[in-house]
Amino acid sequence: MSSLKERMALIEAQAARMGKETYHQTGRKATTPRMQYQQECSKVVTLEQAITRSGLKDGMTISFHHHFRGGDKVVNLVVDKLAEMGFKNLHLAASSLQDVHKPLIEHIKNGVITKISTSGLRGDLANEISRGLMEEPVIFRSHGGRGSAIAQGDLHIDVAFLGASSCDPLGNACGYSRSENAKSICGSLGYALPDAQYADKVIIVTDDLVHYPNTPNSISERDVDFVVEVDSVGDSSKIASGAIRDTKNPRDILLAQQAAKVIINSGYFKDGFSIQTGSGGASLAAVKFIREEMIKQGIKASFALGGITAHMVKLHEEGLIERLIDVQSFDKVAAMSLKDDSMHKEVSANEYASADEQGSATHYLDMVILSALEVDVNFNVNVLVGSDGIIRGAIGGHPDTAADSALSIIVCPLLRGRIPCVVDEVTTLITPGSTVDVVVTEYGIAVNPLRPEIAERLKAAGLNIVDIHSLKERAEKIIGHAAPLPFGDKVVGVVMNRDGSVLDVIKNIVD
């Protein structure tokens, strides 16, 4: 057996051949092979190097996620670099796009981006596209539909650029950080997971490069080709901006109370029920009323699903909801809960709402509360195009949850200002009426004729059940008939159904 001195000499010789000094002559460790190896890892490169080595070419598809929402910095950073490098005719496939992505307008005009696939558009970018900015129509898919399209190859991603709150040099990434240097936290990376799994090349963009291993991780090193460290990937304070809001509006509170009464008297409000709520003011307020009744009746929920908010985290911490299934953390409280609570589970878009996944969570969902821009007399819902014909929202998981849940509840006012929300025919069909069960307004509750048993239960509870046609007529009596929108002949958007078929098209609005 060799002596300790001989073994140490062998280790030093091996380390020298690898170019890694491990010990001083005194035997005291100077720099560990692990740390130095991480610093030299071939995956850690600059953004330009990552793009070049990915093999990206003109005409290919690049993808992004929107978990930083209004605080996202990755899309603009990457597309600016692609423009600088001379790329053209790229297909940008983002899970959703926000107001902050206004700079894409110039990249569209310059031919860097010629095609977009997304769940939603907002702000100036949406305004310009609604007026015919792009030659090719934007393809709109629900979150579940996007996951399915990626998995089936209908949406093939060549290079995915995925922002992460922390990542180690080998690519283990997540939406939070366990280091003291955390700069940006977004929580769940659920909408990025299909991209990481199926894209030809995956580039993680992070502002917190941590030591290996970064565990627990959302994205595994085995799916990652390159890691790029930047100054900032997102502003966490803006995750909860936009549609996510608490409300003190008396009308929203009234709607919330009525929605809660529908749930409580629906027949599905019993121990072990499951629920998802939207991010609108009335939907969030409804949670507070449901909580009071859960405490009163001693009822607990098995899980809450979807975009998780601080409201749901509170109910979970109080023991009223057993588990949280999180595809998107809607605020920092939810993001921190995901980091620290083993009963708060992160899921991919496919596990959340894919129609093709037998085990997707929406298939086991009892009740969902959703908002709407418009509902028509056939219970069809529009959540994407405003009453002025401008794209101003996102499909999200709206049609996924409505189709799969046992009870889907749409909450919307009869009027928004001088605009009717209950109409003869929706401007753009997003969620088919056959999947919508109840519409709650401040002037009454309409139940889909396909669900007579729900109508009977709600009537027995003393709720004001009305015919949906009467709601439309009441709106018309107040404000009259709306003038037809000045749509042109150019198709600026195509709305895809969950099964991959075309559900509707969006025409350009003419000033």
PAPA-276524 format. One record per residue (C-alpha): residue number from 1; x, y, z; residue in three letters. Coordinates in steps of 0.25 Angstrom, whole numbers, plus 5000, padded with zeros to 4 digits. Layout:
# residues N
[NUM,[X,Y,Z],"ALA"]
...
END
This chain:
# residues 511
[1,[5000,5000,5000],"MET"]
[2,[5005,5014,4996],"SER"]
[3,[5008,5024,5007],"SER"]
[4,[5000,5036,5010],"LEU"]
[5,[5011,5045,5004],"LYS"]
[6,[5011,5036,4991],"GLU"]
[7,[4996,5037,4990],"ARG"]
[8,[4997,5053,4992],"MET"]
[9,[5008,5054,4981],"ALA"]
[10,[4999,5046,4971],"LEU"]
[11,[4987,5055,4974],"ILE"]
[12,[4996,5067,4972],"GLU"]
[13,[5001,5061,4958],"ALA"]
[14,[4987,5058,4954],"GLN"]
[15,[4982,5072,4957],"ALA"]
[16,[4994,5078,4950],"ALA"]
[17,[4990,5071,4937],"ARG"]
[18,[4976,5076,4938],"MET"]
[19,[4981,5090,4940],"GLY"]
[20,[4975,5091,4954],"LYS"]
[21,[4984,5094,4966],"GLU"]
[22,[4978,5088,4979],"THR"]
[23,[4988,5089,4990],"TYR"]
[24,[5000,5098,4994],"HIS"]
[25,[5012,5091,4998],"GLN"]
[26,[5008,5092,5012],"THR"]
[27,[4996,5083,5009],"GLY"]
[28,[4986,5095,5012],"ARG"]
[29,[4975,5096,5001],"LYS"]
[30,[4976,5108,4992],"ALA"]
[31,[4965,5106,4982],"THR"]
[32,[4956,5094,4981],"THR"]
[33,[4954,5087,4968],"PRO"]
[34,[4939,5088,4969],"ARG"]
[35,[4939,5103,4970],"MET"]
[36,[4949,5105,4959],"GLN"]
[37,[4943,5094,4950],"TYR"]
[38,[4930,5102,4951],"GLN"]
[39,[4937,5115,4947],"GLN"]
[40,[4943,5108,4935],"GLU"]
[41,[4930,5100,4931],"CYS"]
[42,[4928,5101,4916],"SER"]
[43,[4913,5103,4918],"LYS"]
[44,[4915,5117,4924],"VAL"]
[45,[4917,5127,4912],"VAL"]
[46,[4913,5141,4908],"THR"]
[47,[4899,5143,4901],"LEU"]
[48,[4906,5145,4888],"GLU"]
[49,[4914,5132,4889],"GLN"]
[50,[4901,5124,4894],"ALA"]
[51,[4894,5129,4882],"ILE"]
[52,[4905,5126,4872],"THR"]
[53,[4908,5112,4878],"ARG"]
[54,[4893,5109,4878],"SER"]
[55,[4893,5108,4863],"GLY"]
[56,[4881,5118,4862],"LEU"]
[57,[4879,5123,4848],"LYS"]
[58,[4869,5132,4840],"ASP"]
[59,[4855,5127,4840],"GLY"]
[60,[4856,5119,4853],"MET"]
[61,[4847,5119,4865],"THR"]
[62,[4852,5125,4878],"ILE"]
[63,[4844,5124,4891],"SER"]
[64,[4842,5131,4904],"PHE"]
[65,[4833,5130,4917],"HIS"]
[66,[4826,5141,4924],"HIS"]
[67,[4827,5138,4939],"HIS"]
[68,[4833,5152,4942],"PHE"]
[69,[4821,5158,4935],"ARG"]
[70,[4822,5173,4934],"GLY"]
[71,[4836,5172,4940],"GLY"]
[72,[4842,5163,4929],"ASP"]
[73,[4856,5167,4924],"LYS"]
[74,[4860,5155,4916],"VAL"]
[75,[4851,5156,4903],"VAL"]
[76,[4856,5171,4900],"ASN"]
[77,[4871,5167,4904],"LEU"]
[78,[4871,5155,4895],"VAL"]
[79,[4864,5161,4883],"VAL"]
[80,[4873,5173,4884],"ASP"]
[81,[4885,5164,4883],"LYS"]
[82,[4879,5156,4871],"LEU"]
[83,[4876,5169,4864],"ALA"]
[84,[4891,5174,4866],"GLU"]
[85,[4896,5160,4861],"MET"]
[86,[4888,5162,4848],"GLY"]
[87,[4877,5151,4850],"PHE"]
[88,[4864,5152,4842],"LYS"]
[89,[4851,5146,4840],"ASN"]
[90,[4850,5139,4854],"LEU"]
[91,[4838,5133,4860],"HIS"]
[92,[4836,5138,4874],"LEU"]
[93,[4828,5128,4882],"ALA"]
[94,[4826,5134,4896],"ALA"]
[95,[4816,5128,4906],"SER"]
[96,[4811,5142,4907],"SER"]
[97,[4815,5157,4904],"LEU"]
[98,[4814,5169,4913],"GLN"]
[99,[4814,5184,4912],"ASP"]
[100,[4829,5184,4915],"VAL"]
[101,[4831,5177,4901],"HIS"]
[102,[4828,5190,4893],"LYS"]
[103,[4843,5190,4887],"PRO"]
[104,[4838,5178,4879],"LEU"]
[105,[4831,5188,4870],"ILE"]
[106,[4844,5193,4864],"GLU"]
[107,[4849,5179,4862],"HIS"]
[108,[4836,5175,4855],"ILE"]
[109,[4838,5187,4846],"LYS"]
[110,[4852,5183,4843],"ASN"]
[111,[4849,5169,4840],"GLY"]
[112,[4856,5162,4852],"VAL"]
[113,[4843,5157,4856],"ILE"]
[114,[4833,5153,4846],"THR"]
[115,[4824,5143,4853],"LYS"]
[116,[4819,5142,4867],"ILE"]
[117,[4812,5131,4875],"SER"]
[118,[4807,5135,4889],"THR"]
[119,[4795,5134,4899],"SER"]
[120,[4794,5149,4900],"GLY"]
[121,[4798,5163,4896],"LEU"]
[122,[4797,5176,4903],"ARG"]
[123,[4800,5190,4902],"GLY"]
[124,[4806,5198,4890],"ASP"]
[125,[4811,5185,4884],"LEU"]
[126,[4797,5179,4884],"ALA"]
[127,[4791,5192,4879],"ASN"]
[128,[4801,5193,4867],"GLU"]
[129,[4798,5178,4863],"ILE"]
[130,[4783,5180,4864],"SER"]
[131,[4785,5191,4854],"ARG"]
[132,[4792,5182,4844],"GLY"]
[133,[4807,5183,4848],"LEU"]
[134,[4811,5169,4844],"MET"]
[135,[4809,5162,4831],"GLU"]
[136,[4807,5148,4837],"GLU"]
[137,[4796,5147,4848],"PRO"]
[138,[4799,5145,4862],"VAL"]
[139,[4796,5131,4867],"ILE"]
[140,[4788,5130,4880],"PHE"]
[141,[4788,5118,4889],"ARG"]
[142,[4783,5115,4903],"SER"]
[143,[4794,5111,4913],"HIS"]
[144,[4790,5097,4912],"GLY"]
[145,[4789,5098,4897],"GLY"]
[146,[4803,5103,4896],"ARG"]
[147,[4808,5092,4904],"GLY"]
[148,[4801,5082,4896],"SER"]
[149,[4806,5088,4883],"ALA"]
[150,[4821,5088,4888],"ILE"]
[151,[4820,5073,4892],"ALA"]
[152,[4813,5069,4879],"GLN"]
[153,[4823,5077,4870],"GLY"]
[154,[4812,5086,4865],"ASP"]
[155,[4820,5097,4871],"LEU"]
[156,[4835,5093,4869],"HIS"]
[157,[4845,5102,4877],"ILE"]
[158,[4859,5103,4872],"ASP"]
[159,[4865,5111,4883],"VAL"]
[160,[4858,5114,4896],"ALA"]
[161,[4863,5126,4904],"PHE"]
[162,[4858,5124,4919],"LEU"]
[163,[4860,5134,4930],"GLY"]
[164,[4863,5128,4943],"ALA"]
[165,[4865,5134,4957],"SER"]
[166,[4876,5125,4960],"SER"]
[167,[4885,5115,4952],"CYS"]
[168,[4897,5107,4955],"ASP"]
[169,[4908,5106,4944],"PRO"]
[170,[4903,5093,4939],"LEU"]
[171,[4889,5098,4937],"GLY"]
[172,[4880,5094,4949],"ASN"]
[173,[4871,5106,4949],"ALA"]
[174,[4859,5111,4957],"CYS"]
[175,[4850,5123,4960],"GLY"]
[176,[4856,5126,4973],"TYR"]
[177,[4869,5126,4980],"SER"]
[178,[4875,5121,4993],"ARG"]
[179,[4887,5130,4992],"SER"]
[180,[4888,5144,4999],"GLU"]
[181,[4890,5150,4986],"ASN"]
[182,[4877,5147,4980],"ALA"]
[183,[4873,5159,4971],"LYS"]
[184,[4860,5154,4964],"SER"]
[185,[4849,5144,4969],"ILE"]
[186,[4838,5139,4960],"CYS"]
[187,[4834,5126,4967],"GLY"]
[188,[4829,5115,4958],"SER"]
[189,[4835,5113,4944],"LEU"]
[190,[4823,5105,4939],"GLY"]
[191,[4821,5111,4926],"TYR"]
[192,[4836,5110,4923],"ALA"]
[193,[4837,5095,4926],"LEU"]
[194,[4831,5090,4912],"PRO"]
[195,[4841,5099,4905],"ASP"]
[196,[4853,5093,4914],"ALA"]
[197,[4848,5079,4911],"GLN"]
[198,[4845,5080,4896],"TYR"]
[199,[4854,5091,4890],"ALA"]
[200,[4866,5087,4882],"ASP"]
[201,[4875,5096,4890],"LYS"]
[202,[4872,5102,4903],"VAL"]
[203,[4879,5115,4908],"ILE"]
[204,[4877,5119,4923],"ILE"]
[205,[4879,5134,4925],"VAL"]
[206,[4881,5137,4940],"THR"]
[207,[4885,5148,4949],"ASP"]
[208,[4889,5139,4960],"ASP"]
[209,[4900,5129,4957],"LEU"]
[210,[4901,5120,4969],"VAL"]
[211,[4910,5108,4973],"HIS"]
[212,[4906,5094,4968],"TYR"]
[213,[4897,5087,4971],"PRO"]
[214,[4885,5097,4971],"ASN"]
[215,[4875,5089,4977],"THR"]
[216,[4863,5087,4977],"PRO"]
[217,[4863,5091,4963],"ASN"]
[218,[4851,5094,4953],"SER"]
[219,[4860,5091,4940],"ILE"]
[220,[4870,5080,4940],"SER"]
[221,[4884,5082,4935],"GLU"]
[222,[4882,5070,4926],"ARG"]
[223,[4872,5079,4918],"ASP"]
[224,[4881,5092,4917],"VAL"]
[225,[4892,5095,4907],"ASP"]
[226,[4897,5108,4911],"PHE"]
[227,[4896,5117,4923],"VAL"]
[228,[4897,5133,4922],"VAL"]
[229,[4899,5142,4934],"GLU"]
[230,[4894,5156,4932],"VAL"]
[231,[4891,5168,4941],"ASP"]
[232,[4876,5166,4943],"SER"]
[233,[4866,5156,4937],"VAL"]
[234,[4854,5163,4943],"GLY"]
[235,[4848,5172,4953],"ASP"]
[236,[4840,5164,4964],"SER"]
[237,[4832,5176,4968],"SER"]
[238,[4825,5176,4955],"LYS"]
[239,[4821,5161,4955],"ILE"]
[240,[4807,5165,4962],"ALA"]
[241,[4805,5177,4952],"SER"]
[242,[4794,5178,4942],"GLY"]
[243,[4782,5169,4943],"ALA"]
[244,[4785,5164,4957],"ILE"]
[245,[4779,5173,4967],"ARG"]
[246,[4771,5174,4980],"ASP"]
[247,[4759,5182,4980],"THR"]
[248,[4751,5192,4988],"LYS"]
[249,[4741,5194,4977],"ASN"]
[250,[4727,5192,4982],"PRO"]
[251,[4722,5186,4969],"ARG"]
[252,[4734,5176,4969],"ASP"]
[253,[4731,5172,4984],"ILE"]
[254,[4716,5170,4981],"LEU"]
[255,[4720,5161,4969],"LEU"]
[256,[4730,5154,4978],"ALA"]
[257,[4719,5151,4988],"GLN"]
[258,[4710,5145,4978],"GLN"]
[259,[4721,5137,4972],"ALA"]
[260,[4724,5131,4986],"ALA"]
[261,[4709,5128,4988],"LYS"]
[262,[4709,5121,4975],"VAL"]
[263,[4721,5112,4979],"ILE"]
[264,[4715,5110,4993],"ILE"]
[265,[4701,5105,4988],"ASN"]
[266,[4706,5098,4975],"SER"]
[267,[4707,5084,4981],"GLY"]
[268,[4722,5084,4979],"TYR"]
[269,[4725,5091,4992],"PHE"]
[270,[4729,5080,5001],"LYS"]
[271,[4741,5074,5008],"ASP"]
[272,[4752,5071,4999],"GLY"]
[273,[4747,5081,4987],"PHE"]
[274,[4758,5087,4978],"SER"]
[275,[4758,5101,4972],"ILE"]
[276,[4764,5111,4963],"GLN"]
[277,[4762,5126,4963],"THR"]
[278,[4765,5136,4953],"GLY"]
[279,[4774,5149,4956],"SER"]
[280,[4763,5159,4954],"GLY"]
[281,[4758,5167,4966],"GLY"]
[282,[4745,5160,4967],"ALA"]
[283,[4751,5147,4966],"SER"]
[284,[4761,5150,4977],"LEU"]
[285,[4751,5156,4986],"ALA"]
[286,[4742,5143,4985],"ALA"]
[287,[4753,5135,4992],"VAL"]
[288,[4751,5144,5004],"LYS"]
[289,[4736,5140,5005],"PHE"]
[290,[4739,5126,5002],"ILE"]
[291,[4749,5125,5013],"ARG"]
[292,[4738,5130,5023],"GLU"]
[293,[4729,5119,5019],"GLU"]
[294,[4740,5108,5019],"MET"]
[295,[4743,5112,5034],"ILE"]
[296,[4728,5113,5037],"LYS"]
[297,[4725,5099,5031],"GLN"]
[298,[4738,5092,5035],"GLY"]
[299,[4741,5090,5020],"ILE"]
[300,[4755,5088,5015],"LYS"]
[301,[4760,5088,5000],"ALA"]
[302,[4769,5077,4995],"SER"]
[303,[4776,5087,4986],"PHE"]
[304,[4776,5100,4979],"ALA"]
[305,[4781,5101,4965],"LEU"]
[306,[4787,5111,4954],"GLY"]
[307,[4793,5124,4957],"GLY"]
[308,[4795,5124,4972],"ILE"]
[309,[4794,5137,4979],"THR"]
[310,[4796,5142,4994],"ALA"]
[311,[4781,5139,4996],"HIS"]
[312,[4783,5125,4993],"MET"]
[313,[4796,5124,5001],"VAL"]
[314,[4788,5129,5013],"LYS"]
[315,[4777,5119,5013],"LEU"]
[316,[4788,5108,5011],"HIS"]
[317,[4796,5113,5023],"GLU"]
[318,[4783,5113,5031],"GLU"]
[319,[4780,5099,5028],"GLY"]
[320,[4768,5101,5019],"LEU"]
[321,[4775,5097,5006],"ILE"]
[322,[4784,5084,5007],"GLU"]
[323,[4792,5086,4995],"ARG"]
[324,[4796,5097,4985],"LEU"]
[325,[4798,5093,4970],"ILE"]
[326,[4806,5105,4964],"ASP"]
[327,[4808,5107,4949],"VAL"]
[328,[4811,5122,4951],"GLN"]
[329,[4813,5130,4964],"SER"]
[330,[4805,5143,4963],"PHE"]
[331,[4812,5150,4974],"ASP"]
[332,[4825,5150,4983],"LYS"]
[333,[4818,5143,4994],"VAL"]
[334,[4814,5131,4986],"ALA"]
[335,[4828,5131,4980],"ALA"]
[336,[4834,5130,4994],"MET"]
[337,[4824,5120,4998],"SER"]
[338,[4828,5111,4986],"LEU"]
[339,[4842,5112,4991],"LYS"]
[340,[4840,5108,5005],"ASP"]
[341,[4827,5099,5006],"ASP"]
[342,[4828,5085,5001],"SER"]
[343,[4812,5084,5000],"MET"]
[344,[4813,5096,4989],"HIS"]
[345,[4816,5088,4976],"LYS"]
[346,[4821,5094,4963],"GLU"]
[347,[4816,5088,4950],"VAL"]
[348,[4818,5090,4936],"SER"]
[349,[4808,5095,4926],"ALA"]
[350,[4805,5081,4921],"ASN"]
[351,[4803,5076,4935],"GLU"]
[352,[4794,5088,4938],"TYR"]
[353,[4785,5088,4926],"ALA"]
[354,[4788,5080,4914],"SER"]
[355,[4776,5073,4908],"ALA"]
[356,[4786,5062,4904],"ASP"]
[357,[4791,5059,4918],"GLU"]
[358,[4783,5049,4925],"GLN"]
[359,[4788,5054,4938],"GLY"]
[360,[4787,5069,4936],"SER"]
[361,[4782,5076,4948],"ALA"]
[362,[4770,5083,4941],"THR"]
[363,[4764,5069,4939],"HIS"]
[364,[4762,5068,4954],"TYR"]
[365,[4757,5082,4956],"LEU"]
[366,[4744,5084,4963],"ASP"]
[367,[4742,5099,4962],"MET"]
[368,[4748,5111,4955],"VAL"]
[369,[4745,5125,4955],"ILE"]
[370,[4748,5133,4943],"LEU"]
[371,[4747,5147,4938],"SER"]
[372,[4742,5152,4924],"ALA"]
[373,[4743,5164,4915],"LEU"]
[374,[4730,5159,4908],"GLU"]
[375,[4720,5148,4909],"VAL"]
[376,[4709,5145,4899],"ASP"]
[377,[4695,5139,4899],"VAL"]
[378,[4701,5126,4896],"ASN"]
[379,[4710,5127,4908],"PHE"]
[380,[4723,5128,4899],"ASN"]
[381,[4734,5137,4905],"VAL"]
[382,[4744,5147,4900],"ASN"]
[383,[4756,5150,4909],"VAL"]
[384,[4765,5155,4898],"LEU"]
[385,[4760,5166,4889],"VAL"]
[386,[4754,5179,4895],"GLY"]
[387,[4741,5185,4891],"SER"]
[388,[4749,5195,4883],"ASP"]
[389,[4755,5183,4874],"GLY"]
[390,[4769,5185,4881],"ILE"]
[391,[4776,5172,4886],"ILE"]
[392,[4778,5175,4901],"ARG"]
[393,[4778,5162,4909],"GLY"]
[394,[4782,5148,4909],"ALA"]
[395,[4775,5134,4907],"ILE"]
[396,[4783,5128,4918],"GLY"]
[397,[4777,5116,4924],"GLY"]
[398,[4763,5121,4922],"HIS"]
[399,[4758,5111,4912],"PRO"]
[400,[4766,5100,4918],"ASP"]
[401,[4760,5101,4932],"THR"]
[402,[4746,5104,4927],"ALA"]
[403,[4746,5091,4919],"ALA"]
[404,[4751,5082,4929],"ASP"]
[405,[4745,5087,4942],"SER"]
[406,[4733,5081,4948],"ALA"]
[407,[4727,5095,4950],"LEU"]
[408,[4732,5108,4942],"SER"]
[409,[4727,5121,4947],"ILE"]
[410,[4729,5134,4939],"ILE"]
[411,[4729,5147,4947],"VAL"]
[412,[4727,5160,4939],"CYS"]
[413,[4719,5173,4941],"PRO"]
[414,[4707,5176,4932],"LEU"]
[415,[4714,5189,4927],"LEU"]
[416,[4728,5194,4928],"ARG"]
[417,[4726,5209,4926],"GLY"]
[418,[4717,5211,4914],"ARG"]
[419,[4721,5197,4909],"ILE"]
[420,[4712,5185,4910],"PRO"]
[421,[4719,5172,4915],"CYS"]
[422,[4707,5163,4912],"VAL"]
[423,[4705,5163,4897],"VAL"]
[424,[4698,5156,4885],"ASP"]
[425,[4711,5151,4880],"GLU"]
[426,[4725,5152,4885],"VAL"]
[427,[4735,5160,4877],"THR"]
[428,[4745,5148,4878],"THR"]
[429,[4742,5134,4882],"LEU"]
[430,[4752,5129,4893],"ILE"]
[431,[4744,5120,4902],"THR"]
[432,[4733,5112,4895],"PRO"]
[433,[4719,5114,4902],"GLY"]
[434,[4718,5099,4903],"SER"]
[435,[4728,5099,4914],"THR"]
[436,[4723,5111,4922],"VAL"]
[437,[4713,5107,4933],"ASP"]
[438,[4709,5120,4941],"VAL"]
[439,[4710,5135,4938],"VAL"]
[440,[4710,5144,4950],"VAL"]
[441,[4706,5159,4948],"THR"]
[442,[4702,5170,4958],"GLU"]
[443,[4688,5169,4952],"TYR"]
[444,[4686,5154,4953],"GLY"]
[445,[4692,5140,4951],"ILE"]
[446,[4690,5133,4937],"ALA"]
[447,[4692,5117,4937],"VAL"]
[448,[4695,5110,4924],"ASN"]
[449,[4682,5102,4920],"PRO"]
[450,[4692,5090,4919],"LEU"]
[451,[4693,5090,4934],"ARG"]
[452,[4679,5090,4939],"PRO"]
[453,[4683,5083,4952],"GLU"]
[454,[4692,5095,4956],"ILE"]
[455,[4680,5105,4953],"ALA"]
[456,[4671,5097,4962],"GLU"]
[457,[4681,5097,4974],"ARG"]
[458,[4684,5112,4972],"LEU"]
[459,[4669,5115,4972],"LYS"]
[460,[4666,5107,4984],"ALA"]
[461,[4677,5115,4991],"ALA"]
[462,[4669,5128,4988],"GLY"]
[463,[4679,5133,4978],"LEU"]
[464,[4674,5143,4966],"ASN"]
[465,[4674,5133,4954],"ILE"]
[466,[4671,5140,4941],"VAL"]
[467,[4671,5137,4926],"ASP"]
[468,[4684,5142,4920],"ILE"]
[469,[4676,5148,4908],"HIS"]
[470,[4669,5157,4919],"SER"]
[471,[4683,5162,4923],"LEU"]
[472,[4687,5166,4909],"LYS"]
[473,[4674,5173,4907],"GLU"]
[474,[4676,5180,4920],"ARG"]
[475,[4689,5185,4916],"ALA"]
[476,[4683,5190,4903],"GLU"]
[477,[4672,5198,4910],"LYS"]
[478,[4683,5205,4918],"ILE"]
[479,[4693,5209,4907],"ILE"]
[480,[4686,5205,4894],"GLY"]
[481,[4692,5197,4883],"HIS"]
[482,[4707,5198,4881],"ALA"]
[483,[4712,5202,4867],"ALA"]
[484,[4719,5191,4859],"PRO"]
[485,[4734,5191,4860],"LEU"]
[486,[4742,5196,4848],"PRO"]
[487,[4749,5184,4845],"PHE"]
[488,[4757,5182,4832],"GLY"]
[489,[4760,5170,4824],"ASP"]
[490,[4774,5167,4829],"LYS"]
[491,[4775,5155,4838],"VAL"]
[492,[4784,5160,4850],"VAL"]
[493,[4782,5148,4859],"GLY"]
[494,[4777,5133,4859],"VAL"]
[495,[4771,5127,4871],"VAL"]
[496,[4774,5112,4873],"MET"]
[497,[4765,5103,4880],"ASN"]
[498,[4771,5093,4890],"ARG"]
[499,[4771,5082,4880],"ASP"]
[500,[4779,5090,4870],"GLY"]
[501,[4768,5094,4861],"SER"]
[502,[4765,5109,4858],"VAL"]
[503,[4754,5114,4867],"LEU"]
[504,[4753,5129,4862],"ASP"]
[505,[4761,5140,4855],"VAL"]
[506,[4764,5154,4858],"ILE"]
[507,[4763,5165,4848],"LYS"]
[508,[4771,5178,4847],"ASN"]
[509,[4764,5190,4853],"ILE"]
[510,[4763,5202,4844],"VAL"]
[511,[4764,5216,4850],"ASP"]
END
